[in-house]
Structure formats: C-alpha cells, structure tokens
Amino acid sequence: MPNLTSSTPSKLRITLQKWSDISIHQQLVIQLSMQIAGGLLPSGMKLPSVRQLSRQLDIHYNTYQAVYQELASIGLVTIKRGS
C-alpha cells in the first residue's frame, strides 16, 4: 500500500494512505486538525491554496475544498478567497 507524502515550505506534512478504510477526506481533516492543535501550523499561517495542494497530493479539488470547509466550520481555519 503506497503512501503519498507531501511537505510544503510551510511545514505542512501530510501522508495519505489511498487504500485505507479511512477516506482521504477524513485523513486530511484528522492530520490538519492535529497539526493545528499541536502548534505545528501556528495561528495566522497561510495554508497552501486548495488548487495547489490538491495538485500536489493528486487528489480531487473538491475533496480538498470540502476539507477546508469542514475545518472552517469547526473554527480551525479561516477561508479567504483569492488570497
């Protein structure tokens, strides 16, 4: 089972297991939430754009957009369009 790992200059580290019983969406929510809660992604830090990260991780744009929306709905990120 291959893992897809990505590291961006912003210290964002994501490892996706495409064949896991846990959906890609849920893997992203869990990993980003843990990194935010653990201080790896400090408050005010700009995350990669939806398009940028979806291309980098080879996942559908809508999947990553839904992840950002979920994180915003629980107050972990703020979405600023076009920034």
ChimeraX attribute file (.defattr): number of C-alpha atoms within 10 A of each C-alpha:
attribute: neighborCount
match mode: 1-to-1
recipient: residues
	/A:1	7
	/A:2	9
	/A:3	12
	/A:4	13
	/A:5	12
	/A:6	14
	/A:7	12
	/A:8	12
	/A:9	7
	/A:10	13
	/A:11	12
	/A:12	16
	/A:13	15
	/A:14	18
	/A:15	16
	/A:16	20
	/A:17	16
	/A:18	15
	/A:19	11
	/A:20	11
	/A:21	8
	/A:22	12
	/A:23	13
	/A:24	19
	/A:25	18
	/A:26	12
	/A:27	19
	/A:28	20
	/A:29	18
	/A:30	14
	/A:31	16
	/A:32	22
	/A:33	17
	/A:34	13
	/A:35	17
	/A:36	17
	/A:37	13
	/A:38	10
	/A:39	10
	/A:40	14
	/A:41	19
	/A:42	12
	/A:43	11
	/A:44	8
	/A:45	10
	/A:46	14
	/A:47	17
	/A:48	15
	/A:49	17
	/A:50	18
	/A:51	14
	/A:52	13
	/A:53	18
	/A:54	17
	/A:55	13
	/A:56	15
	/A:57	16
	/A:58	10
	/A:59	16
	/A:60	13
	/A:61	14
	/A:62	13
	/A:63	16
	/A:64	23
	/A:65	17
	/A:66	14
	/A:67	20
	/A:68	22
	/A:69	16
	/A:70	15
	/A:71	19
	/A:72	13
	/A:73	11
	/A:74	9
	/A:75	9
	/A:76	15
	/A:77	20
	/A:78	14
	/A:79	13
	/A:80	8
	/A:81	6
	/A:82	5
	/A:83	7
